[in-house]
């Protein structure tokens, strides 16, 4: 519908209709994201941090990947926004049957597979950053865009080759003869008879007052009434909300400090690339720190939030070139927060209702962005702009 509006195929819609189109389009990504992420975490619970970091890292690169394919296919035709509609939908339909619960099988290369994926994703991120910089220096021809999109597509598909190789390895393992286990008879104690009324009363009371151990499966009600959930919600509200506010206003900050437009664009590019590195770093390094050094993930989350504060201070008290450092620090810390949050949710409340709980935590991100970006930063910006208009003897147009 958005493409039909831009291309002039239909009459101009009202604002509320356009908002509905954008809402449906934006939330469709969350549906696919939830299905892929939750299933992957359940299939690889021992490497959940690495898995979440990889998936969120590729999500962060998806915009840059789409741009390269778009430039190769449509040659910078701004009306060809239909690519945004048909390509993700086609990919989701093509791979929908691969997103399923599978029985985990350990192989000698199980851990190495994740590191292979990590290596490919880093190469892809660096290549996209190089393309971004080259496009600002030289003008690409049609053949150049096609060549760059081909290389990007190859790097995107390359993990599929590793997955196929791993499937063949698992198939060979299954073919090997395995001695049947010795049969052991286990006598289970007979359950005590409980009246239906007593069982119903107990289950309803358990849902309200019973507190499972951290890491056990929680119901949605048990998680929502847990102090752990509200601490995590508050940390997400303040951490991701403030980081998103800093990222959204980085362009304005650069302009107000007198940087040229090309430099401001470089700041945005730095945030994007270091956002990716923060996501994969939070996934893999936090997993190593938890396994080898027993370092709690919430403590690592605290360190990331402190690092974000350093980036904010660099913006608030600038010096020559400080915005370059602030862009890297803010982008990295912003990217590292989300995988850690999602992993902490699974470690605290289990995986039974993980899809509901991690989406509830992500609401804090939206609320934080609204409060800090719209209500706080937007209001302060409007007040400062009104003062400048008053000094110049101008009035704000309605």
Secondary structure, DSSP 8 states (H G I E B T S, - for coil): -HHHHHTTSS----HHHHHHHHHHHHHHHHHHHHHHHHHHHHHTGGGHHHHHHHHHHHHHHHHHHHHHHHHHHHTT-TT-THHHHHHHHHHHHHTGGG-S-------TTHHHHHHHHHHHHHHHHHHHHHHHHHHHHS---HHHHHHHHHHHHHHHHHHHHHHHHHHHHHHHHHHS-------------------HHHHHHHHHHHHHH----TTS---HHHHHT-HHHHHHHHHHHHHHHHHHHHHHTHHHHHHHTT--HHHHHHHHHHHHHHHHHHHHHHHHHHHHHHHHH---HHHHHHHHHHHHHHHHHHHHT--TTHHHHHHHHHHHHHHHHHHHHHHHHHHHH-STTHHHHHHHHHHHHHHHHIIIIIIIIIHHHHHHHHHHHHHTT-----
